[in-house]
Amino acid sequence: MALDESKNDEQTYTINEIDLMIDDSVLPYTEGNQIDYVNNAYGKGFSIALASGSACGSCTSC
């Protein structure tokens, strides 16, 4: 994730006063995903939970 200006191949969506820029090529894969902001013992930042329930969280699961 980065703070950036929208490019020609991106759509901008405003959700809860936060602008999200999503590339048109990945838009079909974002349905049902959940973005959250976490602040815990591991640090703070954005977390993306995939609707499929799968993620690449270790060197053996990719």
N, C-alpha and C positions, 0 to 999 in steps of 0.2 A: 504494500500500500504506500501511496505517496500523496503528498499535497502537490497538486499540479493544475494546469489549465486544461479544459476539455479539448480533445482533439476531434477531427472531423468524423472519425469512425466510432465515436462514443456517444452514448445517451446520458443525460444528466437527470437524476431523480432526486427529489428532496423528500426525505423521510425524517420526521421528528426534528425539523430544522437543520438537518445535516445533508449536504449535497454529496451524492454518490455518482461517480462517473464510471459507467460500465461499457466496455468495448462490445460492439455489436456482435462480434464472433463468439463471445462467451455468454451473452445474454440468455440463450436457451438453457444453459446449465445452472443458472442462478435461482430458478424458481424453487421456492421452499427453503432456501438457505437462510440461516439466521446470523446476523452480525450483532455482536455484543461487545461492550467495553468492560474489561475485567481489571481488578486491582486486588491482587492477592499476594501470597508469600513468594510466588514465582515471578512477580513483576506486574506491570500494568500495560495495557494496550488493547488493541482490538482482537477479537476472536471470531472466527468464521466457522459455524457448524454447518456441515453439509446436510442437505435434506436426505441423502442416501444413507447417512449414518456412518459412512466410511471416511477415512482420512489417512493421510500419509504421515504417521507419527513416529515411525522408527525406520531404521535402515533395512529392515526385512519386509516391511509391509508395502513397499512401493512397487 
